Amino acid sequence: MNKLTTLMLLFFPLLLFSQTGKIVGTVTDARTGEPVIGANVTIEGTLLGTATDIDGNLLILNVGPGTYNFRASYVGYQDMVVENIRVSVNLTTEVNFQLREEALQTDAIVVVAERPLINKNVTNSTSIISAQDIENLPLRRQITSCIMHMLMEILKRLKE
């Protein structure tokens, strides 16, 4: 009796874990046929799912036998549901998706950055100068004309 119990305890988990199937397939763009990288594929009503690889391939292991609905989704594409796919024990089931593009429109997003006037963590002095501040400098025209005069003198000397 002890040997029978021991054998059952050893082989029962193997029988239990071998009662699943496998899902493979691809997710492609319906218009171009290009693979959709990183698309989410889930089995509705379960916690099982995956993301497609660089070639648009998907693989879901340890799917219990039964009939399921599979959903593929990706940003910028319409979700696609393939219904009534039968998964059998120890068999590989293929599910392919062709996602159609979907235009997404949102309101304008405004990002406002605020900075405190005094930063307690700064140990040196800083000053912030805007383009408008530079435009309003009284010496700006004088400096520009001086630089232009120097450049003209350099060009004259190079020609000689």
C-alpha positions in Angstrom: 0.0 0.0 0.0 2.8 2.4 0.8 4.5 1.8 -2.6 1.2 2.5 -4.4 0.7 5.7 -2.5 4.2 6.8 -3.2 3.9 6.1 -7.0 0.6 8.0 -7.1 2.1 11.0 -5.4 5.0 10.9 -7.8 3.0 10.6 -11.0 -0.2 12.5 -10.1 1.5 15.9 -10.7 2.8 14.8 -14.1 -0.7 13.8 -15.1 -2.1 17.1 -13.7 0.3 19.3 -15.6 0.1 17.5 -18.9 -3.6 18.5 -19.2 -3.0 21.7 -21.1 -2.6 23.0 -24.6 -0.5 25.6 -26.4 -1.5 28.7 -28.4 0.6 30.1 -31.2 -0.1 32.7 -33.9 0.8 36.1 -35.3 -0.5 39.6 -35.1 -0.1 41.7 -38.3 -1.3 45.0 -39.7 -4.4 44.3 -41.9 -3.4 46.9 -44.5 0.4 46.3 -44.9 0.8 42.8 -43.5 3.7 44.0 -41.3 4.0 42.3 -37.9 2.7 44.3 -34.9 5.5 44.3 -32.3 4.4 44.2 -28.7 0.7 43.7 -29.3 -1.2 42.3 -26.3 -3.0 39.0 -26.8 -5.2 37.9 -23.9 -7.6 35.0 -23.3 -10.9 36.5 -22.1 -12.1 35.3 -18.8 -8.6 34.2 -17.7 -5.4 35.8 -16.5 -3.5 34.3 -19.4 -1.9 36.4 -22.1 1.2 37.5 -23.9 2.9 40.2 -25.9 4.0 39.6 -29.5 7.7 39.4 -30.3 9.7 41.4 -33.0 8.2 39.2 -35.7 4.6 39.6 -34.4 4.5 36.0 -33.1 2.7 35.0 -30.0 3.0 32.0 -27.7 0.8 31.1 -24.7 1.6 28.0 -22.7 -0.4 25.9 -20.2 -3.9 26.8 -21.5 -6.5 24.4 -20.1 -8.8 22.6 -22.5 -11.9 24.4 -23.4 -13.4 27.0 -25.8 -12.1 30.6 -25.4 -12.3 34.0 -26.9 -8.9 35.7 -27.7 -8.5 39.5 -27.8 -5.6 41.3 -29.5 -5.0 45.0 -28.8 -2.4 47.6 -29.6 -2.4 51.4 -29.4 -3.5 52.9 -32.7 -5.3 49.8 -33.7 -8.9 48.5 -33.2 -9.2 45.6 -30.8 -9.9 42.3 -32.5 -11.6 39.3 -30.8 -11.5 35.8 -32.3 -14.3 33.8 -30.7 -14.9 30.1 -29.9 -11.4 28.8 -30.3 -11.2 25.2 -29.0 -8.0 24.3 -27.1 -7.3 20.6 -26.7 -4.9 18.7 -24.4 -1.4 18.3 -25.7 -2.2 20.1 -29.0 -1.0 23.4 -30.4 -3.8 25.7 -31.6 -3.1 28.6 -34.0 -4.8 32.0 -33.7 -3.9 34.8 -36.1 -5.0 38.4 -35.9 -5.0 41.2 -38.5 -5.5 44.5 -36.7 -7.0 47.5 -38.5 -5.6 51.0 -37.8 -7.7 53.3 -35.8 -7.2 57.1 -35.6 -7.0 58.3 -32.0 -7.8 61.9 -31.3 -7.4 63.7 -28.1 -7.5 67.3 -26.8 -4.3 69.3 -26.7 -2.1 68.3 -23.9 -0.5 71.3 -22.1 2.5 70.7 -19.9 3.3 73.5 -17.5 6.6 73.4 -15.7 6.9 75.4 -12.5 10.1 76.2 -10.7 10.4 77.8 -7.2 12.0 81.2 -7.0 14.5 79.9 -4.4 15.9 76.4 -4.6 17.2 75.4 -1.1 19.4 72.6 -2.6 21.5 74.9 -4.8 24.8 76.0 -3.2 25.8 78.5 -5.8 24.0 81.5 -7.3 22.2 81.2 -10.6 20.5 83.7 -12.9 18.0 83.0 -15.6 18.1 85.2 -18.7 15.5 85.0 -21.4 15.8 85.9 -25.1 13.7 88.9 -24.5 16.2 90.1 -21.8 19.0 89.8 -24.2 17.1 91.7 -26.9 16.5 94.6 -24.4 20.2 95.0 -23.5 21.4 98.5 -24.5 24.9 97.4 -25.4 23.7 94.7 -27.8 23.8 96.9 -30.9 27.2 98.3 -30.0 28.7 94.8 -29.5 27.2 93.6 -32.7 28.6 96.5 -34.7 32.0 96.1 -33.0 32.2 92.4 -33.9 31.2 93.2 -37.5 33.9 95.9 -37.8 36.5 93.4 -36.5 35.4 90.8 -39.0 35.7 93.3 -41.9 39.2 94.2 -40.8 40.2 90.5 -40.7 38.8 89.9 -44.2 40.6 92.9 -45.6 43.9 91.7 -44.2 43.4 88.2 -45.5 42.8 89.6 -49.1 46.1 91.5 -48.9 
